[in-house]
Amino acid sequence: MDDWSSLRQRAWERVFRDKEIGYLDPDIFPLLEAFRTRENAFTQSSCSGRITIIDSIFPWSRKHSSVIYKNHLETSVDEFKEILAQRQAWRLWLVVQGPIVHVYAKDESEAWEILRIARSVGYKHSAILTKNYKGTLVELRTGIKMVHLLRENQDQIIHDEELKRIVGISLEVLKEGKKKMEELRLAILSNGNDPVELRENSEGKPEVHDVGGKLP
């Protein structure tokens, strides 16, 4: 086994270990498994999309900033009320983002192919970030994101109807990100050659519509 293959093997071992201890985002594993089918790539430090509340002057600030709430799967009005019942230091920002996937490619050819596949299903904000001993690092991002000033200060009152509306929109944005994560999984498995669509079934859950008819 060469050095790069050894790096790849250790990276996958860490994915399985993180999954076992509950550190891995609970719904991202199928996507990471899809990337395992590519012999010249491995994933690292990826996120399935999440809803967060940040106590900070600005949502992008590093100094005097803390994440006080995070959920990768769902949220509720009651959970938001619990956060709002606590004291805050600065402003409370609601940030919802779609999936972010980091992939190391063995060479630039593989990196560009991964970019091609990802962009074909809407990951338009993707790019090659750097090149080092692990290979060429590709970041895959959609444009799915929501940033909302939840509360300016402790005295501001958010009424139930407004809070219900905010939570509902947050869940819609998160759901769109999950759809894009599934589209990327299918595109990786098909090498981006078979067009796919996600459509909602009668229960409002996404179902795969395989236009090419070749996906597993």
PEQUIWO-V959119 format. One line per field, one symbol per residue. ss: DSSP state (H for helix, E for strand, L for the rest). A space follows every 10 residues. Layout:
# PEQUIWO-V959119
ss=???
This chain:
# PEQUIWO-V959119
ss=LLHHHHHHHH HHHHHHHHHH HLLLLLLLHH HHHHHLLLLL EEEEEEELLE EEEEEELLLL LLLLLEEEEE ELLLLLHHHH HHHHLLLLLL EEEEEEELLE EEEEELLHHH HHHHHHHHHH LLLLLLEEEE EELLEEEEEE ELLLEEEEEE ELLLLLLLLH HHHHHHHHHH HHHHHHHHHH HHHHHHHHHL LLLLLEEEEE LLLLLEEEEE LLLLLL
